[in-house]
Amino acid sequence: MASKIPHVNDRTLKYSSMALCRRQHEYLGLPGEYESRYPNEVVFPNMESGRVDEFYSIKEGILINLEEESGKVSDKTLKKISRYRTFGNFVYSKPVYTAIICHKDPKNFPKEYEITKTDILRPDYIYFPQDELWAKYENLINKIEQKEKLSEREILDIAFVPKYISKKDAPFMTENLARRFKDAKIEDKRLRIDVGSILGAMIKRNVEDETKQNKLMEMIGMNQIKNDIRAVFKDEFMEIEEENLKLKLERDNLKNKLQELNSMDDLNTPQAKELINSLILLL
């Protein structure tokens, strides 16, 4: 009897998310060196909640906000994203760099959004034309079938071409790359683990049939990938978990202070002023 390949467990899923964030930063050629992933949840001064696609820091002391938009980016879109920037500036005391991965050609998208007279959001738009993605896919299939060595960029194509391709083509492309993944010449063990874990996440996202999902997970060697993650990156997981707990406490502390301040009728009392001063210290 064939053994059933289990779904990606929580730890593997967390690692896949981290690997995707770190490798995507590298793949897109964004500035600086990846450092740490931040919580996705944000809280605004009016106590509304929001959720960014990605918040992470780079070692140069900057917070990256990376958004992915399937449709047209409008002034309304930039207004929403500008609030993420204000939150990052305020809570984490870091300048925020904003980039938007677009699934439509951004040539006519707004170039900037005025937050204040002295604070202008000017996002970097990132766009991969579909014919370019198909060319990358064909190149991968040909090189793997010819048993040719892949460059690091081509290895990363295995992870990200299925992510950026159109929704209708994603299942086909994901399945075919998954079927060939074990034959890809990838000598760097960590790179293989990272790309394999991201490809596993793409299988979960792009392939609806659970039986086919399990079969493809088996074909990419997901059980071995999970074992490698447990064996090699145990300490790294612990550091990530500790850092995420710290950031969550900072965010919850801000939320509690804002709730307390909003409940006060008189903001001129000593208690209110003390709260305001403590919030200013977060800047």
Buried (B, 14 or more C-beta within 10 A) or exposed (E): EEEEBEBBEEBBBBBBBBBBBBBBBBBBEBEBEBBBBBBEBBBBBEEEEBEBBBBBBBEEEBBBBBBBBEEEBEEEBBEBBBBBBBBBBBBBEBEBBBBBBBBEEBEEBBEEBEBEEEEEBEBBBBBBEEEEBBEBBEBBBEBBEEEEEBEEEBBBBBBBBBBBBEEEBBBBBBBBBBBBBBEBEBEEEEBBBBBBBBBBBBBBEBBEEEEBBBBBBBBBBBEEBBEBBBEEBEEEBEEBEEBBEEBEEBBEEBBEBBEEBEEEEEEEEEEBEEBBEEBEEBE
